[in-house]
Amino acid sequence: MLPASRPAPRPLALLGLVVMLVLGVLLSGPSPARADGPDEPVGLVIVTSGLGWEDVSPEATPTLQCLADRSGLGAMNTTSTTVVSTQRQGVETLRTGYRGLAEEAPRTSGIPTPPTDQWEQLPVDVTTLNLGGSGAEASGADGTDVAEALGAGDLVEVIAPSLPENGDPARADALTALDGTVAAVLEELGGCEAAGLPRTLLVSVAATDPEDPAEVERTGAVASRTVGLQVVMDTAFPGQTLTSGATKQTGVVVLTDVLPTLLGSHDASADGLIPGQPLRGVDHDDPQQLALDRSLAAAEVDAATVPALGSWLALGVIGLVMILVPPLARRPRVRAIGRALAAVAPLALPVGLFASLVPWWRSENPTLALTGVVWGGCLLLSAIVLGGPWRRHPFGPVGVSAALIAVLMLGESATGSRFQLSSPLGSQPISGGRFYGLSNHLFGMVLAAAMMALLCLFTVLATARARTLWTLVVGGLVAAVCVAPSMGADFGSMLATVPAFGLLALLVSGIRLRLWHVLALGAGGGAAVLGVSFVDWLRPAEDRTHLGRFIDELLSGELLTVIIRKLAQNVAMTTGYPALLVVMILALLASVAVLMPRILRWRSLAALDQQHPTAYAVRLCLVVGTWVGYLVNDTGPVLVASIFGIWLALLPAVLPRREDV
């Protein structure tokens, strides 16, 4: 227990501060811009697969280009429950609003079985024309049925030809056939440029349409990120870029957004809950270029990430060798260089999050371009870390580096997640995870960096009151940004943040820790996140985040199902990746080791605790936050790995020298 020089704030003060900060940020933060949806109902849906924005041009596809010129445009995620998504999965998604084939989806996917055809909720009849040989039943013989059905007030679905994979010799001819089919359909309605053209959606529902879908539809831990984003057009938003409440990102939508768009345009509602949100239009100077940029960045980012980030992170490995290998560590100059390298190595993480500030994907060599962006940003931040007056303090560079990581990551989320899309550390639209806010791996980095920054700060704070107040301020800011729907929108982060920082405030204040303190912190975290979720639920449905949609699930009696599904996803991710399982085991061993330095005869860490007793309290609370975060998040292993990585790099840089032990 740490001595207190003055009375410190009580746990209720902590909870009150956190709740006030969260609600203040939530209520004062800007709401996402929302335009009223068009009044015109969708009359024509053209379905294809394998069509990317790199395929659409005036020369190769004049009709598709004409339709694009009079439509709202977006790059669309079409991932399913299998490693490779197929057209038959995409067609079912159009009907049910859920990814993939319900009958074959794993139980952890949360897809209702048997599937519900939501198009039955439409107040009009649906005519389906199979002009592409995808296996759907055709209700007409040629394009004249389109005009006849629309004249009767019906909705027409046209299954157009699909495209083979990139590199297939038949792809060029298939693209010509697709453009010709769309031209024939539109010609029956007066042509692409006709003023009376009904509201038309063109949707590429999957990247592939194989002859035997079962051969490629294999279930994996995550969906494939080797396939590209697909084309979506909506003539209701001419000259605009598409977005939705599901992504909150301009130029990117999800296939599950098409069904609520269709239903909403006909003033119909789904039977039960569906995950998507209606398409919306946002003004943009060049929507097609934006959609192409989104597609190119998503296609290139995976291959470029390891060389770009790894080349800088390797400096940290070199630094750790200099610090931890005794013959090198005994040389003061070598050790100083090692500490500097270890301090700046994690700066690649926030730089990677902001990498999309530079359009590196347009380069002839995207990997080299991204590497240059990462190194340029890291060198700039390194100058701040190593060049300020704090460099003279043993904990200064590490503390400033950790603070920069936390502040930059929180700042990116607080300003609307505008930079992380397709950045190496941000959202990956191909994989179909979170498109906004703080994903679990980002929250793990924020938690780890904030705790390390506090550890370093405590070494220069003389009183318990100062340490407690700084803990409250940092914890409150982290909690507010993480959970606010207009910012981080991360449900599980509050459940981990309040116990971690609340416990730390108690430990450094000198208050005798009691069981009711711990129970109050846990209850406070739950109450805060439920309160924020309720406030989010009060917003219009298309503006809600998954926080507000959690209230919908709670009211519909699906709470237990959601909890079981998330726990199952956690276990599946832990056991599904051997490398990640190894990391989890190492993280568990490290969690025990950092709390038992004397028993394990870890002399340098024990000496750190002797010189700065608050260091042990910080590590204890970090371990608590880590494993609480693991339990309450569906991708908990990623969160644990992120925390483990940050502290593996920074902790050795603050340990005392062997000769000082």
Secondary structure, 3 states (H helix, E strand, C coil): CCCCCCCCCCHHHHHHHHHHHHHHHHHHCCCCCCCCCCCCCEEEEEEECCCCHHHCCCCCCHHHHHHHHCCEEEEEECCCCECCCEHHHHHHHHHHCCCCCHHHCCHHHCCCCCCCCHHHHCCCCEEEEECCCCCCCCCCCCCHHHHHHHHCCCEEEEECCCCCCCCCCCHHHHHHHHHHHHHHHHHCCCCCCCCCCCEEEEEECCCECCCCHHHCCCECCCCCCCCCCEEEEECCCCCEEEEECCCCCCCEEEHHHHHHHHHHHCCCCCCCCCCCCCEEEEECCCHHHHHHHHHHHHHHHHHHHHHHHHHHHHHHHHHHHHHHCHHHHCCHHHHHHHHHHHHHHHHHHHHHHCHHHCCHHHCCCHHHHHHHHHHHHHHHHHHHHHHCHHHHCCCHHHHHHHHHHHHHHHHHHHCCCCCCCCCCCCCCCCCCCCCCCCCHHHHHHHHHHHHHHHHHHHCCCCCHHHHHHHHHHHHHHHHHHHHCCCCCCCHHHHHHHHHHHHHHHHHHHCCCCCHHHHHHHHHHHHHHHHHHHHHHHCCCHHHCCHHHHHHHHHHCCCHHHHHHHHHHHHHHHHHHCHHHHHHHHHHHHHHHHCCCCCCCCCHHHHHHHHHCCHHHHHHHHHHHHHHHHHHHCCCHHHHHHHHHHHHHHHHHHHCCCHHHC
